[in-house]
Amino acid sequence: MKYFIIYMAVINVITFAVFGIDKLKAVKNRWRVPEKILFLLALLGGSLGAIIGMYSFRHKTKKIAFRIGIPVILIVQIIFIYFMNR
């Protein structure tokens, strides 16, 4: 359980940072992080970091796929964790 908590903390910090980096690159018209990578990081456990990053950086909040998709991923992950710990 200890390693799971460490993993979740690390993946969420990484995901948050990648959202911030992508926003910075968007502002500077530079090469961007592909959306599939942002979703992959969320699927790998970084969905909370993705949501916090989206709203902290005001990034991808107008895209319906992100506004709905990332919270759905988070809900599914919470349900999964709940049932794994029963």
N, C-alpha and C positions, 0 to 999 in steps of 0.2 A: 504494500500500500504506500510505503514511503517513496518508492521509486515512481509510482504512478503520480503522486502529488508533485514531485519534482519535475517529471515529464510535462505535466499539464501546465505548471508555472512557466517552464522554459518555452513551450510551444506557443503559449499565449503572449508572452513577451516578444517572441520573434514575429508572430503574426501582427501584433500591434505595430512593431517597428517597420515591418514591410509595408503596411498601409501608410505609415507616415512617409517613408521613402518614396512610395509611388505618388503620393500627393505632391511632394516636393518636386519630383520629376515632371509631373503634370503641369505644375505652375511654370517650370523652366522650359517647357516644350522639349523634353529629353526623352530618351528611350524609356518605355514604361514596363512595369511588371505586368505580364499577361493576367487577365481576369481569371483564367483557369488555375493559375498558381495561387491567387488570393483565395479562391474557393477550396483548393486542395489543402492549404494551410488550415482553413476553418474545419474541413473534414477530418484532418489529422488531430483535432482536439483544440484548435485555436479559435473556436467560434466566439468565445467571450472577448478575446483580444481583438478579433475582427470587428465586433460590434462597438467596442470602446474606441478602436481606431477610426472606424467610420464616422462616429459622431464627434470625436475629439478633433479630427482633422477636417471634418465636413467633406469627406471623400466617399464617393460612390453612393451617397444617400439619395440621389435622385434616380438611381437605377433600380427598377422594380425587382430585378433578379437578386440584388443585394439586400434591398430593404425587406424582402420576404424570405429569400433563400437562407441567409445567414442566421436569422432568428429560428427558422425551422430546423436548421442543422443543430443549433444550440439546444433546442427542446428535445430533439431525438437523442442527443448525447446525454442530456440530463436523465431522460427516461432510461436509457441504456445503463448508465451508472447506477441508478436507483435499483434496477432489477438485478444487476450483477452483485450488489451488496446486500441482497435479501437473504 
